[in-house]
Amino acid sequence: MLAFLRRLANAFELGVCWSCGYSQVAAGSLCPYCEEALPRWYPRCCQHLSDIEPYLSEGQKRCRYWYGALRWEPQVQQLMALFKFRNKAELAPLLANQLAAHLRLCYQHQALPDCVVAVPMTQQAWRKRGFHQTALLAQHLSVTLELPYIVGGLRKIRSVPMQHMASQSSRWENSRRSQLALHDYSGCTVAVVDDVLSTGATMMAAADALYKKGAKAVDAWAVVYNQHD
Ligand SMILES: [Zn+2]
């Protein structure tokens, strides 16, 4: 009977650790061992992203802070693959909580931004995936950190070719002017939420759009920061 119930729980992914499959955990969470083992970044700004300087155009403002919570290592890659490519939207709270814990440490000596927006996706990508993964993350973060979430605060106006196929300079070229801010952000410090931060090109496109609508500062927040060595 117990084995049957466990199989049933596994079939519906109730009480199964997302990382190791250990079944004695609350639904939608990691077991204590996997939680402990998650590869985390030290809570500080991703300084290396200063190498975006060569790609900034004249007068272009950069993001104020760049924060990423988890390292791009196999355990995290597995979770992100489930979330993004196997449509496990239920992972959003777990991933957002990792980022929220990281951000609480990053902002312990200063005020949090005024509002949160999500990196936009194209209508086509949204239809294909069935959910808006960065919007889910941003919604959970806004509740956890008690910040307003601006629904549809950014819109994708041009699709960008597959980023991993492109060289770094063409990634920047492809991303520029790919996003549009739909609200007035005058005087606001805005946090932009993404799932994976890699070159920073997507975040800078978001920042560009937000600065054009009056944002005072833009902070980049990502669940995962994938550092390129
Ligand atoms: Zn586990």
Residues whose N, C-alpha, C, O or C-beta is under 5 A from the ligand:
A	BS01	ZN	C17 S19 C20 G21 Y22 L30 C31 C34
